[in-house]
Amino acid sequence: MVTKVAVLGPAGFGGSYVVSELLHRGTYDVIGISRNPDKVGEHKRYTPYALNITNATIAELVEAFKSVDVVINAFNPPYGPSVYKTFVETVRRIVIAAKHSNLQYFLTIGGTGSLYLGDPLNSHETAADSRPFWLAYRRATADSEAATYHMEERIGFGSPMSQSMRDYRSARQALLSHPKNLTPAHRKVIDESEKMVMEGPDPIPDIPIAARATFMFFDGNTTFPWSFVSPPDKYIPGPRTGKYEVHIDRVPLAAESERTKGSQNEFEGRLLGISVADLAVAIVDEVEKREKVGKHWSAVAELPGEGERHVSYARLS
């Protein structure tokens, strides 16, 4: 029997690779739900379902889920001043619709910010609570061409924010090649970027904070079968290896011995990650195995080289 899977956000970063992986398996009929679901391409087992998710009513979402066995929520709103409200309110309606539909399983893609850091003295501290963690994340993103290019593509090439990210990467590259290569302009970029994270009033972007808030819709909820996957901090474009390691609740970190030599930041050099293609493998495996029902989890895998650039969005042939 063919399983029908609806993917919310089928043309986006995570959703497009989930759609591609589902169709690659050959045992799923996929319904893509978004404003422009045909953007991902065409396939005989893919059906686009046009619906503006951010404005959809609960009744409209229930109707969209009517003939579906599994829903995978990869919804991610565009950046804007109201992105936190948009994200939380939209996921709230999606969850209510899922609970009022005859679904076998509901999986949602959250964010790194909701993963716990594992501090025994502060067991509720998450990645989004820690400035040192976010500084290590910013540095790791800047040190990866794949991650930097993806963020530029998502935010918009040439925008002030994407340009600042590219400038920060250039400065980091100069620093890592040899401290003597660091110009005063490079030092200024690094100091200003990192001061905002460590001392600024609002160091964490709204989307990871919003994704963390939506985890509260699921945590301890036994009224419907759900799974909440939070990508690790280094969630980047890259090839499919098909191999990964699952972590439950906590931020995946390398051993303390992997910390960057001389760094006072306990997280620097220890951040792990996964390609968007391999996280799609892990998600579709969970659709099939259902081993993490009611669980909050992440997954890590081998990453491409730091200097490599890969395609951010999968497209169907």
C-alpha positions in Angstrom: 0.0 0.0 0.0 1.3 3.4 -1.0 1.8 5.9 1.8 0.6 9.5 1.1 2.8 12.1 2.6 2.1 15.9 2.6 5.2 18.2 2.9 4.5 21.7 4.0 7.1 24.0 2.3 8.1 21.6 -0.5 10.2 24.0 -2.4 12.2 25.3 0.5 15.6 24.3 1.9 14.7 21.4 4.1 11.3 20.6 2.4 12.7 20.2 -1.1 15.2 17.6 -0.1 12.5 15.7 1.9 10.3 15.7 -1.2 13.2 14.4 -3.3 14.1 11.7 -0.8 10.5 10.5 -0.5 10.2 10.2 -4.3 13.7 8.6 -4.5 12.4 5.7 -2.3 9.6 5.0 -4.8 7.0 4.0 -2.3 5.3 7.4 -1.5 2.8 9.6 -3.2 3.8 13.2 -2.2 1.6 16.2 -1.9 3.5 19.5 -1.7 1.6 22.3 0.2 2.7 25.9 -0.2 2.0 29.1 -2.2 4.1 27.8 -5.1 4.3 24.1 -4.7 5.1 23.5 -8.4 8.4 25.4 -7.9 10.1 22.2 -6.8 9.4 20.6 -10.2 7.3 17.8 -11.7 7.1 14.1 -10.9 4.4 11.6 -11.6 4.1 10.9 -7.9 4.2 14.5 -6.8 1.0 16.6 -6.5 1.2 20.3 -5.9 -1.4 21.8 -3.6 -1.5 25.6 -3.7 -2.2 27.1 -0.3 -0.7 30.1 1.5 0.2 28.4 4.7 0.8 31.6 6.7 -2.8 32.8 6.0 -4.5 29.4 5.9 -7.3 28.7 8.4 -7.4 25.6 10.5 -10.3 24.3 8.4 -8.3 24.8 5.2 -5.4 22.9 6.6 -7.6 20.1 7.8 -9.0 19.9 4.3 -5.5 19.8 2.9 -4.6 16.9 5.2 -7.8 15.0 4.5 -6.4 12.2 2.3 -2.9 12.1 3.8 -1.3 9.5 6.0 1.8 11.5 7.2 2.5 15.2 7.3 6.1 16.6 7.4 6.2 20.2 8.4 9.1 22.0 6.8 7.4 25.4 6.9 9.8 28.4 7.3 8.5 31.9 6.7 10.6 34.6 5.0 12.6 37.0 7.1 10.7 40.1 8.2 9.8 42.2 11.2 7.0 39.9 12.2 8.7 36.6 11.5 8.4 35.4 15.1 4.7 35.9 15.3 4.2 34.4 11.8 6.2 31.3 12.6 4.6 30.6 16.0 1.0 31.3 14.9 1.3 29.4 11.7 2.7 26.3 13.5 0.0 26.6 16.1 -2.7 26.3 13.4 -0.9 23.5 11.7 -0.7 21.5 14.9 -4.4 22.0 15.7 -5.2 20.9 12.1 -3.0 17.8 12.5 -4.7 16.9 15.8 -8.1 17.1 14.0 -7.0 15.0 11.1 -6.8 11.3 10.7 -3.0 11.2 10.5 -0.8 8.3 11.2 2.2 10.5 12.0 3.2 14.2 12.1 6.9 15.2 11.9 8.1 18.8 12.2 11.5 20.4 11.5 12.4 22.8 14.2 15.7 24.5 14.9 19.0 24.1 16.8 17.8 26.7 19.4 15.5 24.2 21.1 18.2 21.6 21.7 19.5 21.4 25.3 23.2 22.0 26.1 23.4 19.3 28.8 24.7 21.5 31.6 23.9 19.5 34.8 23.7 22.8 36.8 21.3 24.3 34.3 19.4 21.4 32.7 16.8 23.7 30.9 19.4 25.8 29.1 19.1 25.5 25.3 21.4 26.5 22.5 19.3 29.7 22.1 20.1 30.7 25.7 23.8 30.6 25.3 25.8 33.6 23.8 29.0 31.5 23.7 27.2 28.8 21.8 25.9 31.3 19.3 29.3 32.9 18.9 30.7 29.4 18.1 27.9 28.9 15.6 28.5 32.3 13.9 32.2 31.4 13.5 31.4 28.0 12.2 28.9 29.4 9.7 31.5 32.0 8.5 34.2 29.3 8.2 31.9 27.3 5.8 31.5 28.5 2.2 28.4 26.2 1.9 26.8 27.7 4.9 27.6 31.3 4.1 26.5 31.0 0.5 23.2 29.4 1.6 22.5 32.2 4.0 23.2 34.8 1.3 20.9 33.0 -1.1 18.1 32.8 1.6 18.4 36.4 2.8 19.1 37.9 -0.6 22.4 38.5 -2.4 23.6 42.1 -2.0 21.4 42.8 1.0 23.1 44.5 4.0 22.8 41.4 6.1 24.2 39.0 3.5 27.0 41.4 2.8 27.9 41.6 6.5 28.0 37.8 6.5 30.3 37.7 3.5 32.6 40.4 5.1 32.7 38.4 8.3 33.7 35.2 6.4 36.5 37.1 4.6 37.8 38.4 7.9 37.7 35.0 9.5 39.5 33.5 6.5 42.2 36.0 6.8 42.5 35.3 10.6 42.6 31.5 10.1 45.2 31.7 7.3 47.6 33.6 9.4 47.1 36.4 12.0 49.5 38.6 10.1 47.0 38.6 7.2 44.4 40.3 9.4 44.1 44.0 8.3 42.6 46.7 10.6 39.4 46.5 8.5 39.2 42.7 9.1 39.7 43.2 12.8 37.0 45.8 12.9 34.5 43.5 11.1 35.3 40.6 13.5 35.1 42.8 16.6 31.8 44.4 15.6 30.2 41.1 14.6 31.2 39.2 17.7 30.4 42.1 20.1 26.8 42.0 18.9 26.6 38.3 19.8 28.3 38.6 23.2 27.1 42.0 24.4 24.2 43.0 22.1 20.6 43.2 23.4 19.2 40.7 20.8 22.0 38.3 19.8 19.8 35.3 18.6 17.7 35.7 15.4 14.0 35.4 15.6 13.5 32.1 13.7 15.5 29.8 16.0 13.7 31.5 19.0 10.3 31.0 17.3 11.1 27.3 16.5 12.1 26.8 20.1 8.8 28.2 21.2 6.8 25.9 19.0 8.5 22.9 20.6 6.2 23.7 23.6 3.2 22.6 21.5 4.7 19.1 21.4 6.7 18.5 24.6 4.7 16.1 26.7 1.8 16.1 24.3 0.3 12.6 24.0 -2.8 13.5 22.1 -1.4 12.7 18.6 1.7 10.9 17.2 4.5 13.5 16.6 8.2 13.7 16.2 10.2 17.0 16.4 13.6 17.0 14.6 15.9 19.9 15.3 18.8 20.2 12.8 22.2 20.6 14.4 23.9 24.0 14.2 25.9 23.1 11.0 22.9 22.3 8.8 24.1 23.1 5.4 23.8 22.2 1.7 25.8 19.1 0.8 25.8 15.7 -0.7 23.7 12.7 0.4 25.8 10.0 2.1 22.9 8.1 3.6 24.7 7.7 6.9 23.9 9.6 10.1 23.9 9.4 13.9 20.9 10.3 16.0 21.0 12.4 19.2 18.0 12.9 21.5 17.2 16.3 23.1 20.8 17.6 23.2 23.0 19.6 21.0 25.4 17.2 19.2 28.9 18.1 20.2 32.3 16.6 19.6 34.5 15.7 22.6 36.0 18.5 24.7 39.4 17.5 23.3 38.2 18.8 19.9 37.9 22.4 21.2 39.8 24.9 19.1 43.3 25.2 20.6 43.6 28.3 22.8 39.9 29.2 22.7 38.1 30.1 25.9 34.8 29.3 24.2 33.8 25.8 25.3 31.9 25.1 22.1 34.3 26.4 19.5 35.6 23.6 17.3 33.1 21.1 18.7 30.0 21.9 16.7 28.7 19.0 14.5 26.4 19.1 11.6 24.6 17.4 8.7 23.9 18.1 5.1 20.3 19.0 4.2 20.2 15.8 2.0 21.2 13.5 4.9 18.8 15.0 7.3 16.1 14.3 4.7 17.3 10.7 4.7 16.9 10.6 8.5 13.4 12.1 8.4 12.2 9.7 5.7 13.7 6.8 7.7 11.7 7.9 10.7 8.5 8.0 8.6 9.2 4.3 7.8 10.5 3.1 11.2 8.7 5.3 13.7 11.2 4.8 16.4 11.1 8.4 17.7 7.4 9.0 18.2 7.0 11.7 20.9 10.7 12.5 20.8 12.8 15.6 20.2 15.9 14.6 18.2 18.7 15.7 16.0 21.1 13.9 13.6 24.7 14.4 12.5 26.7 13.1 9.6 29.9 13.7 7.6 30.1 17.2 6.2 31.6 18.4 2.9 34.8 20.4 2.9 34.6 24.0 4.4 35.4 25.6 1.1 32.8 23.7 -1.0 29.6 25.3 -2.3 26.6 23.1 -2.9 23.0 23.5 -4.2 20.7 24.8 -1.5 17.4 23.7 -3.0 16.6 20.3 -4.6 14.6 20.3 -7.8 12.7 17.4 -9.4 13.8 16.3 -12.9 
